[in-house]
Amino acid sequence: MRFVADCMLGKLARWLRVLGFDVQYSSKTGDDELLNIARREGRTLLTRDTRLLGRVKAVSALRITSEKWDEQVIQVLSAFDLKDEVRPFSRCLDCNRTLKLLAKDEARNLVAPFVFEHARAFALCPDCGRVFWTGTHFEDMRSKINAILNKPHP
């Protein structure tokens, strides 16, 4: 499933990307452009803006009710029955592209020596060139993902 998120939902967009979902997001995208992107690309609009929802025609949309990012993620997963579609750490958090696995030898000149020595796995964004690895933040993110996926969904 593909989404477009309004400017109030940056953290939700980022965490949906962490979970592997295709989410178009920019804090500078206006309402007209959000609707155009949703229509043109067949994306579901995620918004907290009730006025924007009132303008939705022929576009799938979901009004996000919570201000807390983890509750927002749970709402989206539940509303579209997406729990089985989660593919953590498969998408670039910055530009939204699907990551490519990177052999450790290929990462040597792309990361700091300490990272190269200690990380177990690497991935590369083919668009922006950002390299991702299983660093100290990885287990914290994994535990947040597990908490979200193990919470009962309404």
C-alpha positions as CSV (number, residue, x, y, z in Angstrom):
1,M,0.0,0.0,0.0
2,R,1.2,3.5,-0.9
3,F,0.6,6.6,1.1
4,V,1.0,10.4,1.0
5,A,1.1,12.2,4.4
6,D,0.4,15.8,5.2
7,C,2.9,18.1,6.9
8,M,1.5,17.3,10.4
9,L,2.6,13.7,10.1
10,G,6.3,13.7,9.6
11,K,7.1,11.2,12.4
12,L,4.3,8.9,11.2
13,A,5.7,9.0,7.6
14,R,9.2,8.2,8.9
15,W,8.0,5.2,11.0
16,L,5.9,3.9,8.2
17,R,9.0,4.0,6.1
18,V,10.9,2.2,8.8
19,L,8.3,-0.5,8.6
20,G,8.8,-0.7,4.8
21,F,5.9,1.3,3.4
22,D,6.0,3.7,0.5
23,V,5.2,7.1,1.9
24,Q,5.5,10.4,0.0
25,Y,6.1,13.2,2.5
26,S,7.5,16.7,2.6
27,S,6.8,19.3,5.2
28,K,6.4,21.8,2.4
29,T,3.7,20.1,0.3
30,G,0.5,22.0,0.3
31,D,-3.0,20.6,0.3
32,D,-3.7,20.9,-3.4
33,E,-0.5,19.1,-4.2
34,L,-1.2,16.3,-1.6
35,L,-4.6,15.7,-3.3
36,N,-2.9,15.7,-6.8
37,I,-0.2,13.2,-5.6
38,A,-2.9,10.9,-4.1
39,R,-5.0,11.1,-7.3
40,R,-2.2,10.8,-9.8
41,E,-0.2,8.0,-8.0
42,G,-3.1,6.1,-6.4
43,R,-1.9,6.8,-2.9
44,T,-3.9,6.9,0.3
45,L,-3.9,10.3,1.9
46,L,-3.0,10.4,5.6
47,T,-4.1,13.6,7.4
48,R,-5.1,15.1,10.6
49,D,-6.7,18.1,8.8
50,T,-10.5,17.8,8.7
51,R,-10.8,20.7,6.2
52,L,-8.5,18.8,3.8
53,L,-10.6,15.6,4.3
54,G,-13.6,17.6,3.3
55,R,-12.0,18.3,-0.1
56,V,-11.2,14.7,-0.8
57,K,-13.0,13.3,-3.9
58,A,-12.1,10.0,-5.6
59,V,-9.1,9.6,-3.3
60,S,-8.6,7.0,-0.5
61,A,-8.0,8.9,2.8
62,L,-7.6,8.2,6.5
63,R,-8.1,10.8,9.2
64,I,-5.4,10.3,11.8
65,T,-6.9,10.8,15.2
66,S,-3.9,10.6,17.7
67,E,-1.1,13.1,18.2
68,K,1.2,10.2,19.2
69,W,3.3,8.7,16.5
70,D,3.1,5.1,17.8
71,E,-0.7,5.3,18.1
72,Q,-0.8,6.8,14.5
73,V,1.2,3.8,13.2
74,I,-1.1,1.4,14.9
75,Q,-4.2,3.2,13.5
76,V,-2.8,2.9,9.9
77,L,-1.8,-0.7,10.3
78,S,-5.2,-1.6,11.7
79,A,-7.3,0.5,9.3
80,F,-5.8,-1.2,6.3
81,D,-4.9,-4.6,7.9
82,L,-1.2,-4.2,7.1
83,K,0.4,-6.0,10.0
84,D,1.5,-8.9,7.7
85,E,2.9,-6.4,5.1
86,V,5.5,-5.0,7.4
87,R,9.1,-5.2,6.0
88,P,11.3,-3.4,8.5
89,F,14.4,-1.5,7.4
90,S,13.8,-2.0,3.7
91,R,13.2,1.6,2.7
92,C,15.3,4.8,2.8
93,L,14.1,7.0,5.6
94,D,15.0,10.1,3.7
95,C,14.0,9.6,0.0
96,N,11.6,6.6,0.4
97,R,13.4,4.3,-2.1
98,T,13.7,0.6,-1.6
99,L,17.2,-0.2,-0.2
100,K,19.7,-2.5,-1.8
101,L,21.7,-4.9,0.4
102,L,25.4,-4.0,0.4
103,A,28.1,-6.5,0.9
104,K,30.4,-5.6,3.8
105,D,33.4,-5.2,1.5
106,E,31.5,-2.7,-0.6
107,A,30.7,-0.6,2.5
108,R,34.4,-0.2,3.4
109,N,34.8,3.2,1.8
110,L,31.3,4.4,2.5
111,V,31.2,4.3,6.3
112,A,33.6,5.3,9.1
113,P,36.2,2.6,10.0
114,F,34.6,2.0,13.4
115,V,31.2,1.4,11.8
116,F,32.8,-0.9,9.2
117,E,34.5,-3.0,11.9
118,H,31.4,-3.4,14.1
119,A,28.3,-3.4,11.9
120,R,27.0,-6.8,10.8
121,A,24.9,-5.7,7.8
122,F,24.7,-2.8,5.4
123,A,22.2,-1.4,2.9
124,L,22.4,1.4,0.4
125,C,19.8,3.8,-1.0
126,P,20.2,3.7,-4.8
127,D,18.9,7.3,-5.1
128,C,20.5,9.4,-2.3
129,G,23.4,7.1,-1.6
130,R,22.8,7.0,2.1
131,V,24.2,3.9,3.8
132,F,22.3,2.1,6.6
133,W,23.7,-0.4,9.1
134,T,22.8,-2.3,12.2
135,G,24.3,0.2,14.7
136,T,23.5,0.9,18.3
137,H,20.2,2.5,17.4
138,F,19.0,-0.7,15.6
139,E,18.0,-2.6,18.7
140,D,16.0,0.4,20.1
141,M,14.2,0.7,16.8
142,R,13.6,-3.1,16.7
143,S,12.0,-3.0,20.2
144,K,9.8,-0.1,19.2
145,I,8.6,-2.0,16.1
146,N,8.0,-5.1,18.2
147,A,6.0,-3.1,20.7
148,I,3.8,-1.7,17.9
149,L,3.3,-5.0,16.2
150,N,2.5,-6.8,19.5
151,K,-0.1,-4.2,20.7
152,P,-3.7,-5.3,20.1
153,H,-5.0,-3.3,17.2
154,P,-8.6,-2.0,17.4
